[in-house]
């Protein structure tokens, strides 16, 4: 059974079962977070305990103010836990080089895509390779390979981002996040700007990455359509301070 603390974090597929997951790549251990300007007893997150395995797609859901984005910031090492710890592949983020972690182990996909509009699709992906210091002989060829993986034809490689639809831009963003082959993909409301059909297509990409390439995919979402298609759901509720 997924750990369940006072503030009620419940796992979808382990309810009623005493199961400790295998192949855990990421663990959230008794994590609490309080903003620097908050009162001493005022927490955005309190006693969160989640486990994430490779080869699965997860959804984290909850109303506004329940700490979903804060949790992603902690997972990605952009913020540090007030209490508890985030453990990646057996190591606490407290003891890791966080820049290296973000540039090699974890990929991030945003609702607003965060692509550079004056660049082409392939240039956006290549820029990520360059930023991470990847030594690849033919980076454009690699970018096209990644674009094919997310359902984009080679002809899209030289199109400016502004000439792409929302769904196409999100595919480029996913391809960019894969440029350094991370073990975990985090997606913050990745389908929030998309119609239902495109949302389903994007979800299928994430499922393929998890089930066929053994990545751990974590999606923050309000979409019931997304929640219906993932392997496991974690619910966040607002902390009662």
Buried (B, 14 or more C-beta within 10 A) or exposed (E): EBBEEEBEBBBBEBEEEEEEBEEBBBBBBBBBBBEEEEEEEEBBBBBBBBBBBBBBBBBBBBEEEBBBBBBBBBBBBEBEBBBBBBBBBEEBBEEBEBEEBBBBBBBBBBBBBEBEEEBBBBBBBBBBBEEBEBEEEEBBEBBBBBBBBBBBEEEBBEBBBEEBEBBBBBBBBBBBBBBBEBBBBBBBBBBBBBEEEBBBBBBEBBBBBBBEBBBBBBBBBBBEEBBEBBBBBBBBBBBEE
